[in-house]
Amino acid sequence: MDANGGTAAPRRISAFDTTLRDGEQAPGNAMTADQKLEVALAFQSLGVDVIETG
C-alpha cells in the first residue's frame, strides 16, 4: 500500500553493466565464449532485460 491507501506500483531498478562489452578492453581480462554465456545467463536469472555486448 502507498501513503494514500492504494497499491503502489512495483519499483523498477535499472542497472547498466558493460562487463561483456568493455570487460575485455583491459589487458589480461579476455573471456571465453562459455564464460560470456555464463555471465549473460546470470544476468538473465536476475531479471536483467537488456545486456550490452560487443
Gaussian input, Z-matrix of N, CA and C with variables (Angstrom, degrees):
# hf/3-21g

backbone

0 1
 N
 C     1     B1
 C     2     B2     1     A1
 N     3     B3     2     A2     1     D1
 C     4     B4     3     A3     2     D2
 C     5     B5     4     A4     3     D3
 N     6     B6     5     A5     4     D4
 C     7     B7     6     A6     5     D5
 C     8     B8     7     A7     6     D6
 N     9     B9     8     A8     7     D7
 C    10    B10     9     A9     8     D8
 C    11    B11    10    A10     9     D9
 N    12    B12    11    A11    10    D10
 C    13    B13    12    A12    11    D11
 C    14    B14    13    A13    12    D12
 N    15    B15    14    A14    13    D13
 C    16    B16    15    A15    14    D14
 C    17    B17    16    A16    15    D15
 N    18    B18    17    A17    16    D16
 C    19    B19    18    A18    17    D17
 C    20    B20    19    A19    18    D18
 N    21    B21    20    A20    19    D19
 C    22    B22    21    A21    20    D20
 C    23    B23    22    A22    21    D21
 N    24    B24    23    A23    22    D22
 C    25    B25    24    A24    23    D23
 C    26    B26    25    A25    24    D24
 N    27    B27    26    A26    25    D25
 C    28    B28    27    A27    26    D26
 C    29    B29    28    A28    27    D27
 N    30    B30    29    A29    28    D28
 C    31    B31    30    A30    29    D29
 C    32    B32    31    A31    30    D30
 N    33    B33    32    A32    31    D31
 C    34    B34    33    A33    32    D32
 C    35    B35    34    A34    33    D33
 N    36    B36    35    A35    34    D34
 C    37    B37    36    A36    35    D35
 C    38    B38    37    A37    36    D36
 N    39    B39    38    A38    37    D37
 C    40    B40    39    A39    38    D38
 C    41    B41    40    A40    39    D39
 N    42    B42    41    A41    40    D40
 C    43    B43    42    A42    41    D41
 C    44    B44    43    A43    42    D42
 N    45    B45    44    A44    43    D43
 C    46    B46    45    A45    44    D44
 C    47    B47    46    A46    45    D45
 N    48    B48    47    A47    46    D46
 C    49    B49    48    A48    47    D47
 C    50    B50    49    A49    48    D48
 N    51    B51    50    A50    49    D49
 C    52    B52    51    A51    50    D50
 C    53    B53    52    A52    51    D51
 N    54    B54    53    A53    52    D52
 C    55    B55    54    A54    53    D53
 C    56    B56    55    A55    54    D54
 N    57    B57    56    A56    55    D55
 C    58    B58    57    A57    56    D56
 C    59    B59    58    A58    57    D57
 N    60    B60    59    A59    58    D58
 C    61    B61    60    A60    59    D59
 C    62    B62    61    A61    60    D60
 N    63    B63    62    A62    61    D61
 C    64    B64    63    A63    62    D62
 C    65    B65    64    A64    63    D63
 N    66    B66    65    A65    64    D64
 C    67    B67    66    A66    65    D65
 C    68    B68    67    A67    66    D66
 N    69    B69    68    A68    67    D67
 C    70    B70    69    A69    68    D68
 C    71    B71    70    A70    69    D69
 N    72    B72    71    A71    70    D70
 C    73    B73    72    A72    71    D71
 C    74    B74    73    A73    72    D72
 N    75    B75    74    A74    73    D73
 C    76    B76    75    A75    74    D74
 C    77    B77    76    A76    75    D75
 N    78    B78    77    A77    76    D76
 C    79    B79    78    A78    77    D77
 C    80    B80    79    A79    78    D78
 N    81    B81    80    A80    79    D79
 C    82    B82    81    A81    80    D80
 C    83    B83    82    A82    81    D81
 N    84    B84    83    A83    82    D82
 C    85    B85    84    A84    83    D83
 C    86    B86    85    A85    84    D84
 N    87    B87    86    A86    85    D85
 C    88    B88    87    A87    86    D86
 C    89    B89    88    A88    87    D87
 N    90    B90    89    A89    88    D88
 C    91    B91    90    A90    89    D89
 C    92    B92    91    A91    90    D90
 N    93    B93    92    A92    91    D91
 C    94    B94    93    A93    92    D92
 C    95    B95    94    A94    93    D93
 N    96    B96    95    A95    94    D94
 C    97    B97    96    A96    95    D95
 C    98    B98    97    A97    96    D96
 N    99    B99    98    A98    97    D97
 C   100   B100    99    A99    98    D98
 C   101   B101   100   A100    99    D99
 N   102   B102   101   A101   100   D100
 C   103   B103   102   A102   101   D101
 C   104   B104   103   A103   102   D102
 N   105   B105   104   A104   103   D103
 C   106   B106   105   A105   104   D104
 C   107   B107   106   A106   105   D105
 N   108   B108   107   A107   106   D106
 C   109   B109   108   A108   107   D107
 C   110   B110   109   A109   108   D108
 N   111   B111   110   A110   109   D109
 C   112   B112   111   A111   110   D110
 C   113   B113   112   A112   111   D111
 N   114   B114   113   A113   112   D112
 C   115   B115   114   A114   113   D113
 C   116   B116   115   A115   114   D114
 N   117   B117   116   A116   115   D115
 C   118   B118   117   A117   116   D116
 C   119   B119   118   A118   117   D117
 N   120   B120   119   A119   118   D118
 C   121   B121   120   A120   119   D119
 C   122   B122   121   A121   120   D120
 N   123   B123   122   A122   121   D121
 C   124   B124   123   A123   122   D122
 C   125   B125   124   A124   123   D123
 N   126   B126   125   A125   124   D124
 C   127   B127   126   A126   125   D125
 C   128   B128   127   A127   126   D126
 N   129   B129   128   A128   127   D127
 C   130   B130   129   A129   128   D128
 C   131   B131   130   A130   129   D129
 N   132   B132   131   A131   130   D130
 C   133   B133   132   A132   131   D131
 C   134   B134   133   A133   132   D132
 N   135   B135   134   A134   133   D133
 C   136   B136   135   A135   134   D134
 C   137   B137   136   A136   135   D135
 N   138   B138   137   A137   136   D136
 C   139   B139   138   A138   137   D137
 C   140   B140   139   A139   138   D138
 N   141   B141   140   A140   139   D139
 C   142   B142   141   A141   140   D140
 C   143   B143   142   A142   141   D141
 N   144   B144   143   A143   142   D142
 C   145   B145   144   A144   143   D143
 C   146   B146   145   A145   144   D144
 N   147   B147   146   A146   145   D145
 C   148   B148   147   A147   146   D146
 C   149   B149   148   A148   147   D147
 N   150   B150   149   A149   148   D148
 C   151   B151   150   A150   149   D149
 C   152   B152   151   A151   150   D150
 N   153   B153   152   A152   151   D151
 C   154   B154   153   A153   152   D152
 C   155   B155   154   A154   153   D153
 N   156   B156   155   A155   154   D154
 C   157   B157   156   A156   155   D155
 C   158   B158   157   A157   156   D156
 N   159   B159   158   A158   157   D157
 C   160   B160   159   A159   158   D158
 C   161   B161   160   A160   159   D159

   B1=1.4542
   B2=1.5188
   B3=1.3164
   B4=1.4529
   B5=1.5212
   B6=1.3136
   B7=1.4627
   B8=1.5165
   B9=1.3274
   B10=1.4611
   B11=1.5212
   B12=1.3132
   B13=1.4564
   B14=1.5157
   B15=1.3213
   B16=1.4605
   B17=1.5233
   B18=1.3009
   B19=1.4580
   B20=1.5196
   B21=1.3099
   B22=1.4584
   B23=1.5209
   B24=1.3115
   B25=1.4653
   B26=1.5235
   B27=1.3291
   B28=1.4656
   B29=1.5186
   B30=1.3116
   B31=1.4639
   B32=1.5117
   B33=1.2953
   B34=1.4631
   B35=1.5183
   B36=1.3004
   B37=1.4492
   B38=1.5179
   B39=1.3210
   B40=1.4600
   B41=1.5180
   B42=1.3114
   B43=1.4565
   B44=1.5200
   B45=1.3028
   B46=1.4558
   B47=1.5202
   B48=1.3015
   B49=1.4499
   B50=1.5175
   B51=1.3036
   B52=1.4676
   B53=1.5302
   B54=1.3244
   B55=1.4615
   B56=1.5253
   B57=1.3140
   B58=1.4603
   B59=1.5217
   B60=1.3259
   B61=1.4616
   B62=1.5208
   B63=1.3243
   B64=1.4597
   B65=1.5174
   B66=1.3227
   B67=1.4527
   B68=1.5143
   B69=1.2904
   B70=1.4583
   B71=1.5209
   B72=1.3032
   B73=1.4596
   B74=1.5246
   B75=1.3180
   B76=1.4649
   B77=1.5272
   B78=1.3039
   B79=1.4729
   B80=1.5348
   B81=1.3216
   B82=1.4598
   B83=1.5093
   B84=1.3188
   B85=1.4628
   B86=1.5192
   B87=1.2951
   B88=1.4621
   B89=1.5287
   B90=1.3198
   B91=1.4628
   B92=1.5220
   B93=1.3108
   B94=1.4555
   B95=1.5269
   B96=1.3195
   B97=1.4629
   B98=1.5312
   B99=1.3311
   B100=1.4687
   B101=1.5290
   B102=1.3293
   B103=1.4633
   B104=1.5240
   B105=1.3364
   B106=1.4653
   B107=1.5195
   B108=1.3229
   B109=1.4597
   B110=1.5258
   B111=1.3122
   B112=1.4718
   B113=1.5304
   B114=1.3379
   B115=1.4618
   B116=1.5288
   B117=1.3233
   B118=1.4688
   B119=1.5278
   B120=1.3193
   B121=1.4662
   B122=1.5254
   B123=1.3342
   B124=1.4721
   B125=1.5285
   B126=1.3406
   B127=1.4613
   B128=1.5269
   B129=1.3199
   B130=1.4588
   B131=1.5279
   B132=1.3234
   B133=1.4659
   B134=1.5226
   B135=1.3335
   B136=1.4634
   B137=1.5251
   B138=1.3361
   B139=1.4569
   B140=1.5110
   B141=1.3194
   B142=1.4642
   B143=1.5157
   B144=1.3369
   B145=1.4569
   B146=1.5286
   B147=1.3333
   B148=1.4581
   B149=1.5266
   B150=1.3033
   B151=1.4588
   B152=1.5231
   B153=1.3319
   B154=1.4623
   B155=1.5266
   B156=1.2993
   B157=1.4619
   B158=1.5184
   B159=1.3149
   B160=1.4552
   B161=1.4897
   A1=110.16
   A2=115.94
   A3=119.29
   A4=110.10
   A5=117.54
   A6=122.06
   A7=112.44
   A8=117.86
   A9=121.48
   A10=112.87
   A11=118.13
   A12=121.22
   A13=114.04
   A14=118.05
   A15=121.58
   A16=110.64
   A17=115.16
   A18=120.00
   A19=109.16
   A20=115.97
   A21=120.63
   A22=110.08
   A23=115.55
   A24=120.53
   A25=108.52
   A26=117.45
   A27=118.96
   A28=110.81
   A29=115.53
   A30=119.84
   A31=109.48
   A32=115.64
   A33=121.43
   A34=107.21
   A35=115.72
   A36=121.33
   A37=108.45
   A38=116.06
   A39=121.25
   A40=109.36
   A41=116.11
   A42=121.58
   A43=107.58
   A44=115.74
   A45=120.46
   A46=107.22
   A47=116.72
   A48=121.58
   A49=108.51
   A50=115.75
   A51=120.14
   A52=111.49
   A53=116.54
   A54=121.20
   A55=111.63
   A56=116.80
   A57=119.92
   A58=112.76
   A59=117.28
   A60=120.21
   A61=110.60
   A62=116.86
   A63=121.22
   A64=113.46
   A65=117.27
   A66=120.77
   A67=113.62
   A68=116.62
   A69=119.97
   A70=113.24
   A71=117.30
   A72=120.06
   A73=111.39
   A74=117.43
   A75=121.04
   A76=109.10
   A77=117.36
   A78=120.50
   A79=112.06
   A80=115.53
   A81=121.04
   A82=115.36
   A83=117.84
   A84=120.69
   A85=113.49
   A86=118.21
   A87=120.86
   A88=110.19
   A89=116.29
   A90=122.25
   A91=108.81
   A92=115.24
   A93=120.05
   A94=108.00
   A95=116.41
   A96=120.75
   A97=110.29
   A98=117.18
   A99=120.56
   A100=111.56
   A101=117.77
   A102=121.17
   A103=111.17
   A104=116.49
   A105=119.98
   A106=110.64
   A107=116.55
   A108=120.63
   A109=110.28
   A110=117.07
   A111=120.99
   A112=111.00
   A113=116.73
   A114=120.80
   A115=110.01
   A116=117.12
   A117=120.96
   A118=111.06
   A119=117.49
   A120=120.55
   A121=111.26
   A122=116.66
   A123=119.78
   A124=109.90
   A125=116.97
   A126=120.22
   A127=110.53
   A128=116.85
   A129=121.27
   A130=110.41
   A131=117.65
   A132=120.40
   A133=111.40
   A134=116.96
   A135=121.19
   A136=112.30
   A137=116.44
   A138=120.33
   A139=114.19
   A140=117.55
   A141=120.79
   A142=108.19
   A143=116.62
   A144=118.91
   A145=113.18
   A146=118.07
   A147=121.34
   A148=108.14
   A149=116.31
   A150=122.23
   A151=107.27
   A152=116.11
   A153=119.93
   A154=108.64
   A155=115.43
   A156=120.41
   A157=108.64
   A158=116.32
   A159=119.31
   A160=112.78
   D1=142.58
   D2=175.58
   D3=-91.73
   D4=-176.99
   D5=-176.34
   D6=-62.99
   D7=-23.25
   D8=-179.05
   D9=-94.72
   D10=7.59
   D11=178.72
   D12=87.84
   D13=-0.79
   D14=179.01
   D15=-92.04
   D16=175.78
   D17=177.38
   D18=-84.65
   D19=125.54
   D20=-179.80
   D21=-74.59
   D22=143.76
   D23=175.93
   D24=-68.64
   D25=144.87
   D26=178.37
   D27=-62.39
   D28=141.70
   D29=177.99
   D30=-75.44
   D31=144.94
   D32=176.28
   D33=-116.15
   D34=127.05
   D35=179.06
   D36=-108.49
   D37=128.78
   D38=178.32
   D39=-103.95
   D40=134.33
   D41=174.95
   D42=-128.80
   D43=134.83
   D44=179.57
   D45=-115.29
   D46=111.26
   D47=-177.51
   D48=-125.16
   D49=130.22
   D50=-178.59
   D51=-113.51
   D52=25.68
   D53=-178.33
   D54=-53.33
   D55=-45.80
   D56=-175.85
   D57=-77.23
   D58=-13.90
   D59=178.29
   D60=-101.82
   D61=-59.29
   D62=-174.85
   D63=-87.93
   D64=-16.37
   D65=-176.43
   D66=-57.70
   D67=-30.09
   D68=-178.93
   D69=-88.46
   D70=-0.11
   D71=179.31
   D72=-75.99
   D73=-24.94
   D74=179.37
   D75=-81.44
   D76=135.41
   D77=-179.25
   D78=-56.93
   D79=135.05
   D80=176.88
   D81=82.45
   D82=9.33
   D83=-176.92
   D84=-113.87
   D85=28.75
   D86=-179.40
   D87=-69.76
   D88=141.38
   D89=176.70
   D90=-115.36
   D91=147.73
   D92=174.54
   D93=-77.48
   D94=167.18
   D95=177.21
   D96=-60.02
   D97=-39.44
   D98=179.03
   D99=-64.27
   D100=-38.75
   D101=178.11
   D102=-66.87
   D103=-39.94
   D104=177.56
   D105=-63.52
   D106=-41.24
   D107=178.47
   D108=-63.65
   D109=-40.35
   D110=178.83
   D111=-61.13
   D112=-42.80
   D113=177.94
   D114=-64.86
   D115=-45.84
   D116=-179.51
   D117=-61.01
   D118=-41.66
   D119=179.62
   D120=-68.23
   D121=-33.83
   D122=176.18
   D123=-65.24
   D124=-43.24
   D125=176.61
   D126=-60.64
   D127=-42.82
   D128=179.68
   D129=-60.91
   D130=-41.60
   D131=-178.76
   D132=-66.45
   D133=-22.30
   D134=176.77
   D135=-85.26
   D136=-4.98
   D137=179.31
   D138=91.99
   D139=13.23
   D140=177.22
   D141=-68.21
   D142=126.51
   D143=-175.98
   D144=-100.79
   D145=-9.59
   D146=176.87
   D147=-136.62
   D148=126.72
   D149=177.42
   D150=-123.34
   D151=123.17
   D152=-179.91
   D153=-90.65
   D154=121.08
   D155=179.02
   D156=-119.04
   D157=173.40
   D158=-177.45
   D159=-122.70

